Each structure stands twice: as structure tokens, then as C-alpha cells.
Amino acid sequence: HTSGFEALQQDVAQESWETLSAQSGLSEAQIRAAAASYLKADRVIACWGMGITQHQYSVATIQMITNLLLLRGHIGRPGAGLCPVRGHSNVQGDRTMGIVERPPAWSVKLGERFGFEPPTRHGHDVVGTIAAMQAGEVNVLVAMGGNFLSASPDTEATAAALRNCALTVHVSTKLNRSHTVTGRRALILPTLGRTDRDETGSIRQFVTVEDSMGVVHRSTGRLHPVSDDLRSEVDIVAMIGTRVVGEQVVPWTQLSQDYARIRDRISRVVPGHEDYDARVRTKNGFTLPHGPRDERRFDTPDGRAHFIASSMRYP
């Protein structure tokens, strides 16, 4: 199910033990002991957190972790696989719903569904957005939750970028450090938290989240909000949509009054979410399809997983 092994083997064989020990902080004996333990395992799950995800050499490092699991067939085997631990419980769900800098293939269907032409050019990722704000190419930042200033890798660079904006808007459940470093004009839009009871549209609403395992399930708040004036994130987005583009293309108000209507439209556009509203109402929700995990199917020209030999060297 793989290709490119010979190139990886040749690349690894060129490494010296002195370099490996110096750059890892581990002795040759410790590395060999870890390798021996790995070789004995029938099932291996490789977990990593934001320390690797945001590392200077994150891409090459994650590629090598993937190489390691592919070498022993731990991708597509029950009880084994890759497990990136996200910084927030719904970061994974954002990307599935198209909150990405590169428009997903299904955005064409989205345009057909709502009668507009979605953007096709590559946008900015987080680092690119910060650079664009610094350069004056992005003048408005609208942040949905989170703590943009503290979560970004370079706090000082991010602060300078925020101050260079004409407007910064934060949709937030609580105050955080990002609210103290602003553009020339700033707004804080208080919103319901996921533990708060949401009765937008005079009905009991729930949202959905996707965990790092690709499982989608309900999230229903039960606490009485601290203020009756708080609005849900969905309602705030709908309000902005109504004011900015109107209701001719997207029926913002109708969607915000019953979130099931949003899930119905998602089910017609986003792959793996067919019959979304009904499936997510089951006890444990549902698991999204995943080609490598489910059937060792890889979306590559040759249909195989590719070993990647990295030329990365630490300074």
C-alpha cells in the first residue's frame, strides 16, 4: 500500500548516530531501546500536540512520524494510527466545514446550492494572515472564539499585526488577552458558551462538534446564561451576514432560527454528512469516512501512501 520506500531507506542510512543523538538529546542506547519496544507492538497510535504542530520543522517531523507508522502497517489497522491532538475540541470540525485557506473541492457544490461563485484562489493561513496584517494587506480581523494573540507562536509579531488593523472584532465567551491589543477600532461581541442553554428562535438548539478521531456529536448547553442579552455564535454570524450581503443569497434569519436547517444544507454539500441532522441525534453521533483508516485508500495518483524523505537538518 506504499511507494517511495527505497528513497526513504537511503536517506535514513546516511544519518550518523552522532547527529541523531545530538539533535534528539537521546543516546544511541535509548533510541535503540525505543525502537525495540516499537517493533514488538502489534498496534501503535502516535499522538502529538501543539508543540510539534507549531514547531519550526513541524511538517518534516510529522512526515517522519507518518513514515514510521507506515513502515509497520499501523495506518489502516484497527487500534492503530495517527492522532494529532488539537488545541481546541472543534478545530478539526472547522476544517471539515471548509474553514481553510485553500477552498475545498466541494465549494463548487456550495456555490451551486446557494447561487454564488465561491472564491477559488488560495487564501492566508494563520501565519500568512499575520504577515498580511503587518503589511497592511488585511485591515479587518474577525475572530470566532479563541485567544488569537496568545495562541499564535510569535506573540510580539502578532500584537504588531493586530495594532496595524483598522478593525478587530472578537466573538468571545470571556475576556482574554487578545482584547487588550486591538486595531484602531475594536469590538467585543459577547456570545453564549457551549455550556449555556441556547434558545435562539424560541426553540432548544444544539450545535455539533468533531473530535480528533473524526467523530461528530451533539453539544447541548444546560446552564442558564449569565445574561439574557447574550446571543449565540450562529445568531451573530447570521446578523453580520444579513447586514453585509443581505438575505437574497443566504436566508440568514431562517437558518439562525433553527440550526437543523443549517445541518440540512450541509448534508447536501459536504461529503460524509449525508442525513446529517438525523445521524447526529443518535446517542454517540457518527464517524466520518476516512480513506486511509477505513480501507487503506490514499488519494494519490498511484493510490498508495507515499514515504517522504526529508532533507531537513537542524542548524
C-alpha positions in Angstrom: 0.0 0.0 0.0 3.0 2.3 -0.1 5.6 3.7 -2.5 8.9 5.5 -2.1 10.5 3.2 0.5 13.9 3.0 -1.2 14.4 6.7 -1.2 13.5 6.9 2.5 15.8 4.0 3.3 18.7 5.6 1.5 18.1 9.0 3.3 17.9 7.4 6.8 21.0 5.3 6.1 23.0 8.5 5.5 22.4 9.8 9.1 25.1 9.4 11.7 24.4 8.3 15.3 26.4 11.3 16.5 24.0 13.7 14.7 20.9 11.8 15.8 22.0 11.8 19.4 23.0 15.4 19.4 19.7 16.6 17.8 17.4 14.4 19.8 19.1 14.6 23.2 19.0 10.8 23.5 21.8 8.3 23.5 22.1 5.6 20.8 21.2 3.0 23.5 18.0 4.9 24.4 17.0 5.2 20.7 17.6 1.5 20.1 15.5 0.6 23.2 12.6 2.7 21.9 12.9 1.1 18.5 12.9 -2.4 20.1 9.7 -1.6 22.0 8.1 -0.2 18.9 8.9 -3.3 16.9 7.2 -5.6 19.5 3.9 -3.7 19.3 1.0 -5.1 17.2 -0.8 -1.8 17.3 0.7 1.7 17.6 -1.0 5.1 18.0 1.3 8.1 17.5 0.0 11.1 19.4 1.4 14.6 19.2 0.3 18.0 20.4 0.8 21.7 19.6 4.5 21.6 20.4 5.1 19.6 17.3 2.3 21.1 15.2 3.7 24.7 15.7 7.4 23.7 15.6 9.7 25.3 13.1 10.2 21.9 11.5 6.7 20.6 12.1 5.9 19.4 8.6 9.1 17.3 8.2 8.7 16.0 11.7 5.0 14.9 11.2 6.0 13.4 7.8 8.6 11.3 9.6 6.1 10.2 12.3 3.9 9.1 9.4 6.8 7.3 7.7 7.4 5.4 11.0 3.8 4.2 11.2 3.7 3.2 7.5 6.8 1.1 7.9 4.9 -1.3 10.2 1.5 -1.0 8.7 0.0 1.0 11.6 -2.2 3.1 9.3 -5.4 1.3 8.3 -5.1 -1.2 11.2 -7.8 -1.3 13.9 -6.5 0.2 17.1 -3.6 2.0 15.4 -2.9 5.2 13.6 -2.0 8.9 13.7 -3.5 11.1 16.4 -2.9 14.8 16.3 -4.2 16.4 19.5 -5.7 19.7 18.6 -5.6 22.9 20.6 -9.4 23.1 20.7 -12.2 20.5 20.6 -13.6 21.8 17.3 -10.6 22.8 15.3 -10.9 19.6 13.3 -14.6 20.3 12.6 -13.7 23.8 11.3 -11.6 22.3 8.6 -14.1 19.7 7.7 -16.6 22.6 7.2 -14.3 24.4 4.9 -12.7 26.9 7.3 -9.4 26.6 5.5 -7.2 28.8 3.4 -7.5 26.5 0.4 -11.1 26.2 -0.9 -12.2 22.6 -0.7 -13.3 20.7 -3.8 -16.9 20.7 -2.6 -17.0 24.5 -2.6 -18.3 24.3 -6.2 -21.4 22.4 -4.9 -21.8 25.1 -2.2 -21.9 27.8 -4.9 -24.5 25.8 -6.9 -26.6 25.3 -3.8 -26.7 29.0 -2.8 -26.3 30.5 -6.2 -23.0 32.3 -6.0 -19.4 31.9 -7.1 -17.1 30.8 -4.1 -13.5 32.1 -4.2 -11.1 29.8 -5.9 -7.7 31.4 -5.1 -5.6 30.3 -2.1 -6.1 32.5 0.9 -4.0 33.1 4.0 -3.2 30.6 6.8 -2.6 31.9 10.3 1.0 32.9 9.7 0.1 34.3 6.3 -2.7 36.3 7.9 -0.4 37.8 10.5 2.1 38.8 7.8 -0.6 40.3 5.7 -1.9 42.4 8.6 1.6 43.6 9.2 1.9 44.6 5.5 -1.4 46.4 5.5 -3.0 43.9 3.1 -5.6 42.7 5.7 -7.3 45.5 7.5 -10.1 43.7 9.3 -9.8 40.7 11.6 -13.0 38.9 12.8 -12.1 36.2 15.3 -14.6 33.5 16.3 -13.6 32.5 19.9 -10.1 31.6 21.0 -7.2 33.8 22.1 -5.6 34.8 18.8 -2.7 36.8 20.4 -1.7 34.2 22.9 -2.3 31.1 20.7 -0.1 32.3 17.9 3.5 31.3 18.0 5.1 34.8 17.9 3.2 37.0 20.4 5.1 40.2 19.6 4.7 39.9 15.9 1.0 39.1 16.3 0.5 42.1 18.6 2.1 44.4 16.0 -0.1 42.9 13.3 -3.3 43.4 15.3 -2.4 47.1 16.0 -2.0 47.7 12.3 -5.6 46.7 11.5 -8.4 49.2 11.0 -10.9 47.0 12.8 -10.5 43.9 15.1 -13.6 42.0 16.2 -13.7 39.2 18.7 -16.7 37.0 19.2 -16.0 35.7 22.7 -17.4 33.9 25.7 -15.0 35.6 28.2 -12.3 38.2 28.3 -8.8 37.3 27.2 -5.5 39.0 26.3 -6.4 39.4 22.7 -9.0 42.0 23.7 -6.3 44.3 25.1 -4.3 44.5 21.8 -6.5 46.0 19.1 -6.8 47.7 15.8 -7.7 51.3 15.5 -11.3 50.4 16.3 -12.3 47.3 18.2 -15.4 45.3 19.0 -16.1 42.6 21.5 -19.2 40.6 20.7 -20.2 38.5 23.8 -21.6 35.1 22.9 -23.1 32.1 24.6 -20.7 29.4 25.6 -21.2 25.8 24.7 -22.4 25.0 28.2 -25.1 27.7 28.0 -28.6 26.9 27.1 -29.3 28.2 23.6 -33.0 29.1 22.9 -32.4 31.1 19.8 -35.6 31.1 17.7 -37.6 30.2 20.9 -36.6 26.5 20.5 -33.9 24.5 22.3 -30.9 24.5 19.9 -27.8 22.4 19.8 -24.5 22.6 17.9 -22.2 19.8 16.7 -18.5 19.2 17.2 -16.0 16.9 15.6 -13.2 15.4 17.8 -9.7 14.5 16.7 -11.0 11.0 15.9 -13.4 12.3 13.3 -16.5 11.6 15.4 -19.3 14.1 15.1 -21.7 14.5 18.0 -24.1 16.9 19.6 -23.1 19.6 22.1 -26.1 20.9 24.1 -25.8 23.6 26.8 -27.7 23.3 30.0 -26.7 26.3 32.1 -28.7 29.5 32.3 -26.8 32.2 30.5 -25.2 34.9 32.7 -27.2 37.5 30.7 -30.4 37.3 28.7 -28.7 39.7 26.2 -26.2 37.1 25.1 -26.5 35.8 21.5 -25.3 32.6 20.0 -22.4 32.4 17.6 -24.8 31.3 14.9 -27.1 34.2 15.5 -24.1 36.7 15.5 -22.8 35.3 12.2 -26.3 35.5 10.7 -26.7 39.1 11.9 -23.4 40.0 10.2 -24.3 38.1 7.0 -27.7 39.9 6.9 -26.1 43.4 7.3 -23.2 42.8 4.9 -24.7 40.8 2.0 -28.4 40.6 2.7 -30.8 37.7 2.6 -31.0 37.3 -1.2 -28.4 34.6 -1.4 -28.4 33.1 2.0 -31.6 33.0 4.2 -29.6 34.0 7.3 -32.5 34.7 9.6 -34.3 31.5 8.7 -31.1 29.4 9.3 -30.4 31.1 12.6 -33.9 30.3 13.9 -33.4 26.5 13.6 -29.9 25.1 13.3 -31.3 21.9 11.9 -31.8 23.9 8.7 -28.1 24.5 8.5 -27.3 20.8 9.0 -29.8 20.0 6.2 -27.9 22.2 3.8 -24.5 20.8 5.0 -25.8 17.3 4.3 -26.3 18.3 0.6 -22.9 19.8 0.2 -20.2 18.4 2.4 -19.1 14.7 1.8 -19.6 12.3 4.6 -22.5 14.3 6.2 -25.4 12.8 4.3 -28.6 12.7 6.5 -26.6 14.9 9.0 -29.3 16.0 11.4 -30.8 12.6 11.9 -27.4 10.8 12.3 -26.0 13.3 14.8 -29.1 12.9 17.0 -28.2 9.3 17.8 -26.5 8.5 21.1 -22.9 8.6 20.0 -23.2 10.6 16.8 -21.4 9.3 13.8 -17.9 8.8 12.5 -16.8 10.5 9.2 -15.4 8.3 6.5 -11.6 8.2 6.3 -10.0 6.5 3.3 -6.6 5.6 4.9 -8.1 4.4 8.1 -11.2 2.6 6.7 -9.8 0.8 3.7 -6.1 1.9 3.2 -7.3 4.1 0.3 -5.0 7.0 -0.4 -5.9 10.0 -2.6 -2.6 10.0 -4.5 -2.0 9.5 -8.3 -0.9 5.8 -7.7 -3.4 5.1 -4.9 -0.6 4.4 -2.4 0.7 6.1 0.7 4.0 7.9 -0.1 7.1 7.7 2.1 8.7 11.1 2.2 12.4 11.5 2.6 13.1 14.9 4.2 16.2 17.0 3.6 15.5 18.9 6.8 18.5 19.4 9.0 18.5 21.2 12.3 21.0 24.1 12.4 
